[in-house]
């Protein structure tokens, strides 16, 4: 089931964690200058922090021993650390994204209609078409740009900022760092990759929370996230 809300980048390497707190600095790979307000988090969880104005951070990794650590920042490709040690000060280098944008920002009705068609296609391929996906909303679609490559008949999608998504079906708000999205028209196939961190829960009513929890459990069973977590936790046979 292809849903961004459930999508987790497959990782087959175990992390090595020694201790409770990790510390490090996030730097631009070219200038070696610190990157402020970068996100440091465990993909598809609520656990994370941000770097300070100099790119420094620290994060409590208690009970996250086997999970890879992801680092994302606006304008940079994300990096995922499969192995890290808390006893060592981490130095993480991020590579800037280079956007090849050709989309014209004018008010012509034809271009507006074309953008709406591209947005509709992006929502269907990125979020999915299920009942749950129909209750998901991208809150900052204005930050999405499109570039069509006529030679390969490929639509490329760029997000100038992380995508802010509200999942009304599962009761979550989350941030998704989109690193790559390509739709191949001839084959009608899609490839995208990125990382996400949950920001908040929608609704505080106890009855509503109970309903959300039931739907979350049903959606989680048999999902990609379920598969990879049982694989990394060495409980795959138990969950078959």
VEXDO-368376 format. One record per residue: residue number from 1; x negated, y negated, z of N, C-alpha, C in turn. Coordinates in Angstrom, 1 decimal. Each point is the difference from the previous one (the first is absolute). Layout:
# VEXDO-368376
{NUM, {X, Y, Z}, {X, Y, Z}, {X, Y, Z}};
...
# end
This chain:
# VEXDO-368376
{1, {-0.9, 1.2, 0.0}, {0.9, -1.2, 0.0}, {-0.9, -1.2, 0.0}};
{2, {0.1, -0.8, -1.1}, {-0.9, -1.1, -0.2}, {0.7, -1.3, 0.6}};
{3, {-0.5, -0.3, 1.2}, {0.5, -1.2, 0.6}, {-1.2, -0.7, 0.6}};
{4, {-0.1, -1.3, -0.1}, {-1.1, -0.7, 0.6}, {0.1, 0.0, 1.5}};
{5, {1.2, 0.1, 0.5}, {0.2, 0.0, 1.5}, {-0.7, 1.3, 0.6}};
{6, {0.0, 1.1, -0.8}, {-0.5, 1.2, 0.5}, {-1.4, 0.3, -0.6}};
{7, {-0.4, -0.8, -1.0}, {-1.3, 0.3, -0.7}, {-1.2, -0.2, 0.9}};
{8, {-0.8, 1.1, 0.1}, {-1.3, -0.1, 0.7}, {-1.1, 0.6, -0.9}};
{9, {-1.0, -0.8, -0.1}, {-1.2, 0.4, -0.8}, {-0.5, 1.3, 0.5}};
{10, {-0.1, 1.1, -0.9}, {-0.5, 1.3, 0.5}, {-1.4, 0.0, 0.4}};
{11, {-0.3, 0.5, 1.2}, {-1.3, 0.0, 0.5}, {-0.3, 1.4, 0.6}};
{12, {-1.0, 0.7, -0.5}, {-0.3, 1.3, 0.5}, {-1.2, 0.1, 0.9}};
{13, {-0.6, -1.1, 0.3}, {-1.2, 0.0, 0.8}, {0.4, -0.5, 1.5}};
{14, {-0.5, 0.7, 0.9}, {0.3, -0.3, 1.4}, {-0.9, -1.2, 0.5}};
{15, {0.6, -0.9, 0.8}, {-0.8, -1.0, 0.6}, {-0.7, 0.5, 1.3}};
{16, {-1.0, -0.7, 0.3}, {-0.7, 0.3, 1.3}, {0.0, -1.2, 0.9}};
{17, {0.7, 0.1, 1.1}, {0.2, -1.1, 0.9}, {-0.6, 0.3, 1.3}};
{18, {-0.9, -0.8, 0.5}, {-0.6, 0.2, 1.3}, {0.3, -1.2, 0.9}};
{19, {0.9, 0.1, 0.9}, {0.3, -1.1, 0.9}, {1.4, -0.6, -0.3}};
{20, {0.2, -1.2, 0.5}, {1.3, -0.6, -0.1}, {0.1, -1.3, -0.8}};
{21, {-1.0, -0.8, 0.0}, {0.0, -1.3, -0.7}, {-1.0, 0.0, -1.2}};
{22, {0.4, -0.5, -1.1}, {-0.9, -0.2, -1.1}, {-0.2, -1.5, -0.2}};
{23, {-1.2, -0.4, -0.4}, {-0.3, -1.4, -0.3}, {-0.7, -0.1, -1.3}};
{24, {0.1, -1.1, -0.7}, {-0.6, -0.2, -1.2}, {0.1, -1.3, -0.6}};
{25, {-0.5, -0.2, -1.2}, {0.0, -1.3, -0.8}, {0.4, 0.3, -1.4}};
{26, {0.9, -0.7, -0.6}, {0.5, 0.1, -1.4}, {-0.7, -1.0, -0.8}};
{27, {-0.7, 0.4, -1.1}, {-0.7, -1.0, -0.8}, {0.3, 0.1, -1.5}};
{28, {-0.1, -1.1, -0.7}, {0.1, 0.0, -1.4}, {-1.2, 0.7, -0.6}};
{29, {0.1, 1.0, -0.9}, {-1.1, 0.8, -0.5}, {-1.0, -0.9, -0.7}};
{30, {0.4, -1.1, -0.6}, {-0.9, -0.8, -0.8}, {-0.7, -1.1, 0.8}};
{31, {0.8, -0.8, 0.8}, {-0.5, -1.1, 0.7}, {-0.5, 0.4, 1.4}};
{32, {0.5, 1.2, 0.5}, {-0.3, 0.4, 1.4}, {0.5, -0.9, 1.0}};
{33, {1.0, -0.8, -0.3}, {0.6, -0.9, 0.9}, {1.2, 0.7, 0.7}};
{34, {0.3, -0.3, 1.2}, {1.1, 0.6, 0.7}, {1.3, -0.3, -0.6}};
{35, {0.9, 1.0, 0.0}, {1.4, -0.1, -0.5}, {1.0, -0.2, 1.1}};
{36, {0.5, -1.2, 0.2}, {1.0, -0.2, 1.1}, {1.4, 0.6, -0.3}};
{37, {0.6, 0.4, 1.1}, {1.4, 0.4, 0.0}, {0.2, 1.3, -0.9}};
{38, {-1.0, 0.8, -0.1}, {0.2, 1.3, -0.7}, {0.7, 1.0, 0.9}};
{39, {0.7, 0.9, -0.5}, {0.8, 1.0, 0.8}, {-0.8, 1.2, 0.1}};
{40, {-0.1, 0.5, 1.3}, {-0.7, 1.3, 0.3}, {1.0, 0.9, 0.6}};
{41, {0.3, 1.1, -0.6}, {1.2, 0.8, 0.5}, {-0.1, 1.5, -0.4}};
{42, {0.8, 0.8, 0.6}, {0.2, 1.3, -0.4}, {1.2, 0.1, -0.9}};
{43, {-0.2, 0.4, -1.3}, {1.0, 0.0, -1.0}, {1.3, 0.6, 0.4}};
{44, {1.1, -0.7, -0.3}, {1.4, 0.5, 0.3}, {0.3, 0.1, 1.4}};
{45, {-0.6, -0.8, 0.9}, {0.3, -0.1, 1.4}, {0.2, -1.4, 0.4}};
{46, {0.3, -0.2, 1.3}, {0.1, -1.3, 0.6}, {-1.4, -0.5, 0.6}};
{47, {-1.0, 0.9, 0.0}, {-1.2, -0.2, 0.7}, {-1.0, -0.8, -0.9}};
{48, {-0.3, -1.2, 0.5}, {-1.0, -0.8, -0.8}, {-0.3, -1.3, 0.6}};
{49, {-0.9, -0.8, -0.6}, {-0.4, -1.3, 0.5}, {-0.5, -0.8, -1.2}};
{50, {-0.4, -1.2, 0.3}, {-0.5, -0.9, -1.1}, {-1.4, -0.5, 0.5}};
{51, {-0.8, -0.4, -1.0}, {-1.3, -0.5, 0.3}, {0.1, -1.5, 0.3}};
{52, {-1.0, -0.5, 0.8}, {0.0, -1.4, 0.3}, {-0.5, -0.9, -1.1}};
{53, {-0.3, -1.3, 0.2}, {-0.4, -0.9, -1.1}, {-1.4, 0.4, -0.5}};
{54, {-0.8, 0.8, 0.7}, {-1.3, 0.4, -0.5}, {0.0, 1.4, -0.5}};
{55, {1.2, 0.7, -0.1}, {0.1, 1.3, -0.5}, {-0.2, 1.1, 1.1}};
{56, {-0.1, -0.4, 1.2}, {-0.3, 1.0, 1.1}, {1.4, 0.6, 0.5}};
{57, {-0.1, 1.2, 0.5}, {1.3, 0.7, 0.5}, {-0.4, 1.0, 1.0}};
{58, {1.0, 0.4, 0.8}, {-0.1, 1.2, 0.8}, {1.4, 0.6, 0.1}};
{59, {0.0, 1.3, 0.1}, {1.3, 0.8, 0.0}, {-0.1, 1.2, 0.9}};
{60, {1.0, 0.2, 0.8}, {0.2, 1.2, 0.8}, {0.4, 1.1, -0.9}};
{61, {-0.8, 1.1, 0.0}, {0.3, 1.2, -0.9}, {0.4, 1.2, 0.9}};
{62, {0.5, -0.2, 1.2}, {0.5, 1.0, 0.8}, {1.1, 0.8, -0.7}};
{63, {-0.1, 1.3, 0.0}, {1.0, 0.9, -0.6}, {0.1, -0.1, -1.5}};
{64, {-1.0, -0.6, -0.6}, {0.0, -0.1, -1.5}, {-1.3, 0.8, -0.6}};
{65, {-0.5, 1.0, 0.8}, {-1.2, 0.6, -0.3}, {-0.2, 0.5, -1.4}};
{66, {1.1, 0.6, -0.6}, {-0.2, 0.7, -1.3}, {0.5, -0.9, -1.2}};
{67, {0.3, -1.2, 0.3}, {0.6, -0.9, -1.1}, {-1.1, -0.9, -0.6}};
{68, {0.0, -0.2, -1.3}, {-0.9, -0.9, -0.6}, {0.4, -1.4, 0.3}};
{69, {-1.0, -0.9, -0.1}, {0.3, -1.4, 0.3}, {-0.1, -0.8, -1.3}};
{70, {1.0, -0.9, -0.1}, {0.1, -0.8, -1.3}, {-0.2, -1.5, 0.3}};
{71, {-0.7, -0.7, -0.9}, {-0.3, -1.4, 0.1}, {0.5, -0.7, -1.2}};
{72, {0.9, -1.0, 0.1}, {0.5, -0.7, -1.1}, {0.0, -1.5, 0.2}};
{73, {-0.1, -0.7, -1.1}, {0.0, -1.5, 0.1}, {0.5, -0.6, -1.3}};
{74, {0.6, -1.1, 0.1}, {0.6, -0.7, -1.2}, {-1.1, -0.3, -1.0}};
{75, {0.2, 0.5, -1.2}, {-1.0, -0.3, -1.0}, {-1.1, 1.0, -0.1}};
{76, {0.0, 1.1, 0.8}, {-1.0, 1.0, 0.0}, {0.6, 1.4, -0.1}};
{77, {-0.8, 1.0, -0.6}, {0.5, 1.4, 0.0}, {-0.2, 0.5, 1.4}};
{78, {1.0, 0.9, 0.4}, {-0.1, 0.6, 1.3}, {-1.1, 1.1, 0.1}};
{79, {-0.5, 0.2, 1.1}, {-1.0, 1.0, 0.3}, {0.5, 0.9, 1.1}};
{80, {-0.1, 1.4, -0.2}, {0.4, 0.9, 1.0}, {-1.2, 0.8, 0.5}};
{81, {-0.2, 0.0, 1.3}, {-1.1, 0.7, 0.7}, {0.5, 1.3, 0.5}};
{82, {-0.5, 1.1, -0.6}, {0.4, 1.4, 0.4}, {-0.8, 0.4, 1.3}};
{83, {-1.2, -0.6, 0.1}, {-0.9, 0.3, 1.2}, {-0.5, -1.3, 0.5}};
{84, {0.0, -0.1, 1.3}, {-0.5, -1.2, 0.7}, {-0.3, 0.4, 1.4}};
{85, {-1.0, -0.8, 0.6}, {-0.4, 0.3, 1.4}, {0.3, -1.3, 0.8}};
{86, {0.6, 0.2, 1.2}, {0.3, -1.2, 0.8}, {-1.3, -0.6, 0.7}};
{87, {-1.0, 0.9, 0.1}, {-1.2, -0.5, 0.7}, {-0.8, -1.0, -0.9}};
{88, {0.3, 0.0, -1.3}, {-0.7, -0.8, -0.9}, {0.8, -1.2, -0.5}};
{89, {-0.6, -1.2, -0.1}, {0.7, -1.2, -0.5}, {0.1, 0.2, -1.5}};
{90, {1.2, 0.0, -0.5}, {0.3, 0.3, -1.4}, {-0.2, -1.3, -0.8}};
{91, {-0.6, 0.2, -1.2}, {-0.1, -1.1, -1.0}, {0.8, 0.5, -1.2}};
{92, {1.0, -0.7, -0.3}, {0.9, 0.5, -1.1}, {0.0, -1.1, -1.1}};
{93, {-0.3, 0.5, -1.2}, {-0.1, -0.9, -1.2}, {1.2, 0.2, -0.9}};
{94, {0.7, -1.1, -0.3}, {1.2, 0.0, -0.9}, {-0.4, -0.6, -1.3}};
{95, {0.6, 0.6, -1.1}, {-0.3, -0.5, -1.4}, {1.2, -0.9, -0.4}};
{96, {-0.3, -1.2, -0.5}, {1.1, -0.9, -0.5}, {0.7, 0.6, -1.2}};
{97, {1.3, -0.3, 0.0}, {0.8, 0.4, -1.2}, {-0.2, -1.0, -1.1}};
{98, {0.0, 0.5, -1.2}, {-0.1, -0.9, -1.2}, {1.3, 0.2, -0.7}};
{99, {0.9, -1.0, -0.1}, {1.3, 0.1, -0.6}, {-0.1, -0.4, -1.5}};
{100, {0.6, 0.7, -0.8}, {0.1, -0.3, -1.5}, {1.4, -0.4, -0.3}};
{101, {0.4, -1.2, 0.5}, {1.4, -0.4, -0.2}, {0.2, -0.8, -1.2}};
{102, {1.0, 0.4, -0.8}, {0.4, -0.7, -1.2}, {1.4, -0.5, 0.0}};
{103, {0.7, 0.3, 1.1}, {1.4, -0.4, 0.1}, {0.1, -1.5, 0.0}};
{104, {0.9, -0.6, -0.8}, {0.2, -1.4, -0.1}, {1.1, -0.4, 1.0}};
{105, {-0.3, -1.1, 0.7}, {0.9, -0.5, 1.0}, {0.8, -1.2, -0.6}};
{106, {1.0, 0.3, -0.8}, {0.8, -1.1, -0.6}, {1.5, 0.4, 0.3}};
{107, {0.8, -0.9, -0.4}, {1.4, 0.2, 0.4}, {0.9, 0.5, -1.2}};
{108, {-0.7, 0.5, -1.0}, {0.8, 0.5, -1.2}, {0.8, 1.2, 0.4}};
{109, {1.3, 0.0, -0.4}, {0.9, 1.0, 0.4}, {-0.5, 1.4, -0.4}};
{110, {-0.7, 0.1, -1.2}, {-0.4, 1.3, -0.5}, {-1.1, 0.6, 0.9}};
{111, {-0.9, -0.9, 0.5}, {-1.1, 0.5, 0.9}, {0.6, 0.3, 1.4}};
{112, {1.0, -0.7, 0.4}, {0.6, 0.3, 1.3}, {0.7, 1.3, -0.1}};
{113, {0.7, 0.3, -1.1}, {0.6, 1.3, -0.2}, {-1.0, 1.1, 0.0}};
{114, {-1.1, -0.2, -0.7}, {-1.1, 1.0, -0.1}, {-0.5, 0.3, 1.4}};
{115, {-0.2, -1.1, 0.8}, {-0.5, 0.2, 1.4}, {0.9, 0.8, 0.8}};
{116, {1.3, -0.2, -0.1}, {1.0, 0.7, 0.7}, {0.0, 1.5, -0.4}};
{117, {-0.1, 0.3, -1.3}, {-0.1, 1.3, -0.4}, {-1.2, 0.7, 0.6}};
{118, {-1.2, -0.7, 0.0}, {-1.2, 0.6, 0.6}, {0.2, 0.3, 1.5}};
{119, {0.6, -1.0, 0.7}, {0.2, 0.2, 1.4}, {1.0, 1.2, 0.3}};
{120, {1.0, 0.1, -0.8}, {0.9, 1.1, 0.2}, {-0.7, 1.4, -0.2}};
{121, {-0.9, 0.1, -1.1}, {-0.7, 1.2, -0.2}, {-1.0, 0.2, 1.1}};
{122, {-0.7, -1.0, 0.5}, {-0.9, 0.1, 1.1}, {0.7, 0.5, 1.3}};
{123, {1.2, -0.5, 0.3}, {0.7, 0.5, 1.2}, {0.3, 1.4, -0.1}};
{124, {0.5, 0.5, -1.2}, {0.4, 1.3, -0.2}, {-1.2, 1.0, 0.1}};
{125, {-1.1, -0.4, -0.6}, {-1.2, 0.9, 0.1}, {-0.7, -0.1, 1.3}};
{126, {0.0, -1.1, 0.7}, {-0.7, -0.2, 1.2}, {0.7, 0.4, 1.2}};
{127, {1.3, -0.3, 0.1}, {0.8, 0.3, 1.1}, {0.8, 1.3, -0.2}};
{128, {0.3, 0.3, -1.2}, {0.8, 1.2, -0.3}, {1.4, -0.3, -0.3}};
{129, {0.8, 1.0, -0.2}, {1.4, -0.3, -0.4}, {1.0, 0.8, 0.9}};
{130, {-0.4, 0.5, 1.1}, {0.9, 0.7, 0.9}, {0.8, -1.0, 0.8}};
{131, {0.9, 0.6, 0.8}, {0.9, -0.8, 0.8}, {-0.8, -0.9, 1.0}};
{132, {-1.0, 0.7, 0.6}, {-0.9, -0.8, 0.9}, {-0.7, -1.1, -0.7}};
{133, {-0.5, 0.3, -1.2}, {-0.8, -1.1, -0.7}, {0.9, -1.2, -0.4}};
{134, {1.3, 0.3, -0.2}, {1.0, -1.0, -0.3}, {0.2, -1.0, 1.1}};
{135, {-0.4, 0.4, 1.3}, {0.1, -0.9, 1.1}, {-1.3, -0.7, 0.4}};
{136, {-1.0, 0.2, -0.9}, {-1.3, -0.7, 0.2}, {-0.1, -1.3, -0.8}};
{137, {-0.7, -1.0, 0.5}, {0.0, -1.3, -0.6}, {-1.5, -0.5, 0.1}};
{138, {-0.5, -0.5, -1.2}, {-1.3, -0.6, 0.0}, {0.3, -1.5, 0.3}};
{139, {-0.5, -0.5, 1.1}, {0.3, -1.4, 0.4}, {-0.8, -1.1, -0.7}};
{140, {-1.1, 0.3, -0.6}, {-0.8, -1.0, -0.7}, {-0.3, 0.4, -1.4}};
{141, {1.0, 0.2, -0.8}, {-0.1, 0.4, -1.4}, {-0.7, -1.2, -0.8}};
{142, {0.0, -1.2, 0.5}, {-0.6, -1.1, -0.7}, {-1.5, 0.2, -0.1}};
{143, {-0.6, 0.8, 0.9}, {-1.4, 0.3, 0.0}, {-0.4, 1.1, -1.0}};
{144, {0.9, 0.6, -0.7}, {-0.2, 1.1, -1.0}, {-0.2, -0.6, -1.4}};
{145, {-1.1, 0.4, -0.7}, {-0.2, -0.4, -1.3}, {-0.2, 1.2, -0.9}};
{146, {0.3, -0.2, -1.3}, {-0.1, 1.1, -1.0}, {-0.9, -0.3, -1.1}};
{147, {-0.7, 1.1, -0.5}, {-0.9, -0.2, -1.2}, {0.3, 1.2, -0.9}};
{148, {0.4, -0.2, -1.2}, {0.2, 1.1, -0.9}, {-1.2, 0.2, -1.0}};
{149, {-0.5, 1.2, 0.0}, {-1.1, 0.4, -0.9}, {0.6, 0.7, -1.2}};
{150, {0.1, -0.8, -1.1}, {0.6, 0.6, -1.3}, {-0.8, 1.1, -0.6}};
{151, {-1.3, 0.0, 0.2}, {-0.9, 1.1, -0.5}, {0.4, 1.4, 0.6}};
{152, {0.2, 0.0, 1.3}, {0.3, 1.2, 0.6}, {1.5, 0.2, 0.4}};
{153, {0.8, -1.0, -0.4}, {1.4, -0.1, 0.3}, {0.3, 0.2, 1.5}};
{154, {-0.8, -0.7, 0.8}, {0.0, 0.1, 1.5}, {0.4, -1.3, 0.7}};
{155, {0.9, 0.1, 0.9}, {0.4, -1.2, 0.8}, {-0.8, 0.1, 1.3}};
{156, {-0.8, -1.0, 0.3}, {-0.8, -0.1, 1.2}, {0.7, -1.0, 1.0}};
{157, {0.0, 0.4, 1.2}, {0.7, -0.9, 1.0}, {-1.1, -0.4, 1.1}};
{158, {0.0, -1.3, 0.3}, {-0.9, -0.5, 1.0}, {0.8, -0.8, 1.1}};
{159, {-0.5, 0.2, 1.2}, {0.6, -0.7, 1.1}, {-1.0, -0.9, 0.6}};
{160, {0.2, -1.3, -0.1}, {-1.0, -1.0, 0.4}, {-0.1, 0.0, 1.5}};
{161, {1.1, 0.4, 0.7}, {0.0, 0.2, 1.4}, {0.6, 1.3, 0.4}};
{162, {-0.2, 0.5, 1.2}, {0.6, 1.3, 0.4}, {1.5, 0.0, -0.2}};
{163, {0.6, 1.1, -0.4}, {1.4, 0.0, -0.1}, {0.7, 0.2, 1.3}};
{164, {0.9, -0.9, 0.3}, {0.8, 0.1, 1.3}, {1.3, 0.7, -0.4}};
{165, {0.3, 1.2, 0.7}, {1.1, 0.8, -0.4}, {0.9, 0.3, 1.2}};
{166, {1.3, -0.1, -0.2}, {0.9, 0.3, 1.1}, {0.7, 1.3, -0.4}};
{167, {-0.1, 1.0, 0.8}, {0.7, 1.3, -0.3}, {1.2, 0.1, 0.8}};
{168, {1.2, -0.4, -0.6}, {1.2, 0.0, 0.8}, {0.5, 1.4, 0.3}};
{169, {-0.4, 1.0, -0.7}, {0.4, 1.4, 0.2}, {-0.6, 0.6, 1.3}};
{170, {-1.3, -0.3, 0.1}, {-0.8, 0.6, 1.2}, {-0.2, -1.0, 1.1}};
{171, {0.4, -1.3, -0.2}, {-0.1, -1.0, 1.0}, {-1.4, -0.5, 0.3}};
{172, {-0.8, -0.1, -1.1}, {-1.4, -0.5, 0.1}, {-0.3, -1.2, -0.8}};
{173, {-0.9, -0.9, 0.5}, {-0.6, -1.0, -0.9}, {-1.5, 0.4, -0.1}};
{174, {-0.6, -0.1, -1.2}, {-1.3, 0.4, -0.1}, {-0.8, -0.9, -1.0}};
{175, {-1.3, 0.1, 0.0}, {-0.9, -0.7, -0.9}, {-0.7, 1.0, -0.9}};
{176, {0.1, -0.2, -1.3}, {-0.7, 1.0, -0.9}, {-1.0, -0.8, -0.8}};
{177, {-1.3, 0.5, 0.1}, {-1.1, -0.5, -0.8}, {-0.1, 0.8, -1.3}};
{178, {0.4, -0.7, -1.1}, {0.0, 0.7, -1.3}, {-1.3, -0.2, -0.7}};
{179, {-0.7, 1.1, -0.2}, {-1.3, -0.1, -0.6}, {0.1, 0.2, -1.5}};
{180, {0.9, 0.8, -0.5}, {0.2, 0.3, -1.4}, {1.4, 0.5, -0.3}};
{181, {0.5, -0.5, -1.1}, {1.3, 0.5, -0.5}, {0.0, 0.0, -1.5}};
{182, {0.2, 1.1, -0.7}, {0.1, 0.0, -1.4}, {1.2, 0.9, -0.5}};
{183, {0.7, -0.5, -0.9}, {1.2, 0.8, -0.6}, {-0.4, 0.2, -1.4}};
{184, {0.0, 1.3, -0.4}, {-0.4, 0.4, -1.4}, {1.3, 0.3, -0.7}};
{185, {0.4, -1.0, -0.9}, {1.3, 0.1, -0.7}, {0.1, 1.2, -0.8}};
{186, {-1.0, 0.4, -0.8}, {0.1, 1.1, -0.9}, {0.3, 1.3, 0.7}};
{187, {-0.7, 0.2, 1.1}, {0.2, 1.2, 0.8}, {1.1, -0.1, 1.1}};
{188, {0.5, -1.3, 0.2}, {0.9, -0.3, 1.0}, {-0.4, 0.6, 1.4}};
{189, {-1.3, -0.3, 0.3}, {-0.6, 0.4, 1.2}, {-0.6, -1.1, 0.7}};
{190, {-0.2, 0.1, 1.3}, {-0.5, -1.1, 0.9}, {-1.1, 0.5, 0.9}};
{191, {-1.0, -0.9, 0.1}, {-1.1, 0.3, 1.0}, {-0.1, -1.3, 0.9}};
{192, {0.1, 0.2, 1.3}, {-0.3, -1.1, 0.9}, {-0.7, 0.5, 1.2}};
{193, {-0.7, -0.9, 0.7}, {-0.7, 0.3, 1.2}, {-0.1, -1.2, 0.9}};
{194, {-0.1, 0.2, 1.3}, {0.0, -1.0, 1.0}, {0.1, 0.5, 1.4}};
{195, {0.2, -0.9, 0.9}, {0.1, 0.4, 1.4}, {1.0, -0.8, 0.7}};
{196, {0.6, 0.5, 1.1}, {1.0, -0.8, 0.7}, {-0.1, 0.1, 1.5}};
{197, {0.5, -1.0, 0.6}, {0.1, 0.0, 1.5}, {1.4, -0.5, 0.4}};
{198, {0.6, 0.7, 0.9}, {1.3, -0.4, 0.5}, {-0.2, -1.2, 0.9}};
{199, {0.9, -1.0, -0.2}, {-0.1, -1.2, 0.8}, {1.1, -0.1, 1.1}};
{200, {1.2, 0.4, -0.3}, {1.0, -0.2, 1.0}, {1.2, 0.9, -0.3}};
{201, {0.9, 0.2, 1.0}, {1.2, 0.8, -0.2}, {1.1, -1.0, -0.2}};
{202, {1.0, 0.5, -0.8}, {1.2, -0.8, -0.3}, {1.1, 0.4, 1.0}};
{203, {0.6, -1.0, 0.7}, {1.1, 0.3, 0.9}, {-0.5, 0.5, 1.3}};
{204, {0.7, -0.4, 1.1}, {-0.4, 0.4, 1.3}, {1.2, 0.7, 0.8}};
{205, {1.1, 0.1, -0.7}, {1.2, 0.6, 0.6}, {-0.3, 1.5, 0.2}};
{206, {0.3, 0.6, 1.2}, {-0.3, 1.4, 0.3}, {0.6, 1.0, -0.9}};
{207, {1.3, -0.3, -0.4}, {0.7, 0.9, -0.9}, {-0.7, 0.0, -1.4}};
{208, {-0.3, -1.2, -0.4}, {-0.7, -0.2, -1.3}, {-1.3, 0.7, 0.0}};
{209, {-0.8, -0.1, 1.1}, {-1.3, 0.7, 0.1}, {0.2, 1.5, -0.1}};
{210, {1.0, 0.5, 0.7}, {0.2, 1.4, 0.0}, {0.3, 0.5, -1.5}};
{211, {0.8, -0.8, -0.7}, {0.3, 0.4, -1.4}, {-1.2, -0.1, -0.8}};
{212, {-0.9, -1.0, 0.1}, {-1.2, -0.1, -0.7}, {-0.9, 1.2, 0.3}};
{213, {-0.1, 0.4, 1.2}, {-0.9, 1.1, 0.4}, {0.4, 1.3, -0.7}};
{214, {1.3, 0.2, -0.1}, {0.5, 1.2, -0.6}, {-0.3, 0.0, -1.5}};
{215, {0.2, -1.1, -0.7}, {-0.3, -0.1, -1.4}, {-1.5, 0.1, -0.2}};
{216, {-0.8, -0.5, 0.9}, {-1.5, 0.0, -0.2}, {-0.5, 1.5, 0.1}};
{217, {0.6, 0.7, 0.9}, {-0.4, 1.4, 0.2}, {0.3, 0.8, -1.3}};
{218, {1.2, -0.2, -0.5}, {0.5, 0.7, -1.2}, {-0.9, -0.3, -1.2}};
{219, {-0.3, -1.3, -0.1}, {-0.8, -0.4, -1.1}, {-1.5, 0.5, 0.1}};
{220, {-0.5, 0.0, 1.2}, {-1.4, 0.4, 0.2}, {-0.2, 1.5, -0.3}};
{221, {0.9, 0.8, 0.3}, {-0.1, 1.5, -0.2}, {-0.2, 0.3, -1.5}};
{222, {-1.1, 0.6, -0.4}, {-0.3, 0.3, -1.3}, {-0.6, -1.1, -0.9}};
{223, {-0.2, -1.2, 0.6}, {-0.6, -1.1, -0.7}, {-1.5, 0.2, -0.2}};
{224, {-0.6, -0.9, -0.8}, {-1.5, 0.0, -0.2}, {-0.7, -0.3, 1.4}};
{225, {0.6, -0.9, 0.7}, {-0.6, -0.4, 1.3}, {0.0, 1.3, 0.9}};
{226, {1.1, 0.7, 0.0}, {0.1, 1.2, 0.9}, {-1.1, 1.0, -0.5}};
{227, {-0.1, 0.2, -1.3}, {-1.0, 1.0, -0.5}, {-1.4, -0.4, 0.4}};
{228, {-0.4, -1.2, -0.2}, {-1.4, -0.4, 0.2}, {-0.3, -0.1, 1.5}};
{229, {0.9, -0.3, 0.8}, {-0.2, -0.1, 1.5}, {-0.1, 1.5, 0.5}};
{230, {0.8, 0.9, -0.5}, {-0.2, 1.4, 0.5}, {-1.3, 0.6, -0.6}};
{231, {-0.4, -0.4, -1.2}, {-1.2, 0.5, -0.5}, {-1.2, -0.5, 0.8}};
{232, {0.0, -1.3, 0.3}, {-1.2, -0.6, 0.8}, {0.1, 0.5, 1.4}};
{233, {1.1, 0.3, 0.5}, {0.1, 0.5, 1.4}, {-0.1, 1.5, 0.1}};
{234, {-0.2, 0.7, -1.1}, {-0.2, 1.4, -0.1}, {1.2, 0.8, 0.5}};
{235, {1.2, -0.6, -0.3}, {1.2, 0.7, 0.5}, {0.9, 0.3, -1.2}};
{236, {-0.6, 0.1, -1.2}, {0.8, 0.3, -1.2}, {0.8, 1.3, 0.0}};
{237, {-0.7, 1.1, 0.5}, {0.7, 1.3, 0.0}, {1.2, -0.1, 1.0}};
{238, {-0.2, -0.7, 1.1}, {1.0, 0.0, 1.0}, {1.2, -0.8, -0.5}};
{239, {-0.2, -0.9, -0.9}, {1.2, -0.8, -0.5}, {0.6, 0.5, -1.3}};
{240, {-0.5, 1.1, -0.5}, {0.5, 0.6, -1.2}, {1.4, 0.6, 0.3}};
# end
